[in-house]
């Protein structure tokens, strides 16, 4: 663990402490994420021996990934990764005045290579490198990827040339969660995300994250929601 420093977590600047011995990402505000590296290496060499102790380097950014219809969802962005990249290339062609009918893959790549630093989206090449690594994974490995992280080190780009795929990246219940087991007066159902979050000792944002990832079932009853205590307990105890 190190002195607190700034990093980007799920698209937002956060203050973090580091990675603990249990491979949990620890934030200053007490929130924790599971943080397990995907040890896939087609060469057959143990990745840790080849790459060194990546968890000893300062974290730059961590992104939540989810495979989706042959593409990848990037945090909560509306466009999937491949569609986002294609959109950025189309915008680049618009700026260069290249007619739509002439926009072959070769022309788009040529325009990209001629683009000066600062004229393309700041994160385009970072995402392009990540996408290149993802698309070369075997189909059986795709479902194991839940995130990607970048660590500050000397790879020619301060760490941005080395996307580290994560097998596990999800928020954990806060240290206040033991009250879940002790509480006997909790209702069978919660009718608001705030009530569910208060019961579990977590934030409402975590409730939405669990719902979006398919871990927590949230029923819609008219204009209200309903979250079963039993379903919430399963998420809380999920490790």
C-alpha positions in Angstrom: 0.0 0.0 0.0 1.2 3.5 -0.8 0.5 7.1 -0.1 -2.9 8.1 -1.6 -2.8 9.3 -5.2 -5.2 10.1 -8.0 -6.3 7.6 -10.7 -9.3 7.2 -13.0 -11.8 4.5 -12.0 -14.7 3.7 -14.3 -14.2 7.1 -16.1 -14.1 9.2 -12.9 -11.1 10.7 -11.0 -10.8 9.0 -7.6 -8.3 9.0 -4.8 -6.8 5.6 -4.2 -4.5 3.9 -1.7 -3.4 1.0 -3.9 -3.8 -2.8 -4.2 -3.8 -4.8 -1.0 -2.6 -8.3 -0.3 -6.0 -9.7 -1.2 -5.9 -8.2 -4.7 -8.5 -5.5 -3.8 -8.3 -2.0 -5.2 -8.6 0.2 -2.1 -9.9 3.8 -2.4 -9.5 6.6 0.1 -13.2 6.8 0.8 -13.3 3.1 1.9 -14.7 1.6 -1.3 -13.0 -1.5 -2.5 -13.0 -3.4 -5.8 -12.0 -6.9 -6.6 -8.9 -6.6 -8.8 -7.7 -9.9 -10.3 -5.5 -10.1 -13.3 -6.4 -12.3 -16.2 -3.3 -14.6 -16.5 -3.7 -15.5 -20.2 -0.5 -15.8 -22.2 -0.6 -17.5 -25.6 3.2 -18.1 -25.5 2.8 -20.4 -22.5 5.1 -18.4 -20.2 3.7 -17.3 -16.8 2.7 -13.7 -17.3 4.0 -12.6 -13.9 7.4 -13.8 -14.7 7.4 -12.1 -18.1 5.9 -8.8 -17.1 7.1 -8.4 -13.5 5.2 -7.2 -10.5 2.6 -4.9 -12.1 0.8 -4.4 -8.9 3.8 -2.6 -7.6 3.4 0.2 -10.1 1.1 3.2 -9.7 -2.3 2.7 -11.2 -3.3 5.1 -14.0 -6.8 4.0 -14.9 -9.2 1.1 -14.6 -12.1 0.5 -17.0 -15.0 -1.9 -16.7 -15.4 -4.1 -19.7 -18.3 -6.4 -20.8 -18.4 -8.5 -23.9 -21.4 -7.5 -26.0 -22.5 -9.1 -29.3 -19.0 -9.5 -30.6 -17.8 -6.1 -29.2 -17.1 -4.6 -25.8 -19.0 -2.2 -23.6 -16.6 0.4 -22.1 -17.8 1.5 -18.6 -21.3 3.0 -19.1 -20.6 4.6 -22.5 -23.5 4.4 -25.1 -21.2 3.2 -27.9 -19.4 -0.1 -27.8 -15.6 0.0 -28.2 -15.4 -0.8 -31.9 -18.3 1.5 -32.8 -16.6 4.3 -30.8 -13.4 3.9 -32.7 -15.2 3.9 -36.0 -17.1 7.0 -35.0 -13.8 8.8 -34.2 -12.3 7.8 -37.6 -15.3 9.1 -39.4 -15.0 12.4 -37.5 -11.3 12.5 -38.6 -12.3 11.9 -42.2 -14.9 14.7 -41.9 -12.2 17.1 -40.7 -9.9 16.1 -43.6 -12.7 16.5 -46.1 -12.6 12.9 -47.4 -15.8 12.1 -49.2 -17.8 9.2 -47.6 -17.5 7.1 -50.8 -13.7 7.2 -50.6 -13.4 6.1 -47.0 -11.9 2.7 -47.4 -10.1 1.1 -44.5 -6.8 1.9 -46.2 -7.7 5.6 -46.6 -8.9 5.8 -42.9 -5.7 4.2 -41.6 -3.6 6.5 -43.8 -5.5 9.6 -42.4 -5.0 8.3 -38.9 -1.2 7.8 -39.4 -0.9 11.4 -40.8 -2.7 12.9 -37.9 -0.6 15.1 -35.6 -0.7 14.7 -31.9 -3.6 16.6 -30.3 -5.8 16.3 -33.4 -7.2 13.0 -32.5 -9.2 12.0 -29.4 -6.8 11.8 -26.5 -7.7 8.2 -25.7 -8.0 6.8 -29.2 -4.6 5.0 -29.4 -5.0 3.7 -25.9 -8.4 2.2 -26.8 -7.1 0.9 -30.1 -4.3 -1.0 -28.4 -6.7 -2.4 -25.9 -9.1 -3.5 -28.7 -6.3 -5.1 -30.6 -5.4 -7.3 -27.6 -9.1 -8.1 -27.0 -9.9 -9.2 -30.5 -7.0 -11.7 -30.6 -8.3 -13.5 -27.5 -9.9 -17.0 -28.0 -13.7 -16.9 -27.7 -13.5 -19.0 -24.5 -11.4 -16.3 -22.9 -13.6 -13.4 -23.8 -16.2 -14.1 -21.1 -13.5 -14.0 -18.5 -12.5 -10.4 -19.1 -14.2 -7.9 -16.8 -11.9 -5.0 -16.9 -8.6 -3.5 -18.1 -6.1 -1.4 -16.3 -3.0 0.7 -17.0 -0.1 1.1 -14.7 2.6 3.8 -14.8 5.9 2.4 -16.0 8.4 2.8 -18.8 6.8 1.2 -21.9 7.5 4.1 -24.2 4.2 5.9 -23.3 4.2 6.0 -19.6 2.3 2.8 -19.2 -0.5 3.5 -21.8 1.0 1.1 -24.3 0.4 -1.9 -21.9 -3.3 -2.7 -21.2 -3.6 -5.2 -18.4 -6.7 -7.3 -18.7 -8.6 -8.1 -15.5 -10.5 -11.3 -14.7 -12.3 -9.7 -11.8 -13.2 -6.0 -11.4 -16.3 -5.2 -9.3 -17.2 -3.2 -6.2 -17.2 -5.0 -2.9 -19.6 -4.3 0.0 -18.2 -1.7 2.4 -16.9 -2.5 5.9 -20.3 -1.6 7.2 -21.9 -4.7 5.5 -21.7 -7.0 8.6 -24.9 -5.3 9.8 -26.6 -7.2 7.1 -26.3 -10.4 9.1 -27.2 -8.8 12.4 -30.3 -7.1 11.2 -33.4 -9.1 11.8 -35.9 -6.3 11.2 -35.0 -5.8 7.5 -38.0 -6.1 5.1 -38.3 -8.9 2.6 -38.3 -6.3 -0.2 -36.8 -2.8 -0.7 -38.7 -0.2 -2.7 -35.9 2.2 -3.3 -32.2 2.0 -4.2 -31.4 4.2 -1.2 -33.1 1.7 1.2 -31.3 -1.2 -0.4 -27.9 0.7 -0.3 -28.4 1.7 3.4 -29.2 -1.9 4.3 -26.1 -3.3 2.5 -23.8 -0.5 3.7 -22.9 0.6 0.2 -23.6 3.5 -2.2 -26.6 3.7 -4.5 -24.0 3.8 -7.4 -22.9 0.3 -6.4 -26.6 -0.9 -6.5 -26.9 0.5 -10.1 -23.6 -1.1 -11.0 -24.8 -4.5 -9.7 -28.0 -4.1 -11.7 -26.4 -3.1 -14.9 -24.0 -6.0 -14.7 -26.8 -8.5 -14.2 -25.8 -9.4 -10.7 -28.8 -7.9 -8.9 -32.4 -8.4 -10.0 -34.5 -5.2 -9.8 -38.2 -5.7 -10.4 -40.3 -2.9 -11.9 -43.8 -2.7 -10.3 -45.7 0.1 -11.9 -43.7 3.3 -11.3 -41.8 1.8 -8.4 -39.0 -0.7 -8.1 -38.7 -3.8 -5.9 -35.4 -5.4 -4.7 -35.7 -8.7 -2.9 -33.6 -8.9 0.3 -32.6 -12.4 -0.6 -31.2 -11.2 -4.0 -29.4 -8.4 -2.4 -27.8 -10.7 0.2 -26.5 -12.9 -2.7 -24.7 -9.9 -4.1 -23.3 -8.8 -0.8 -21.8 -12.2 -0.1 -20.5 -12.7 -3.6 -16.7 -12.9 -3.6 
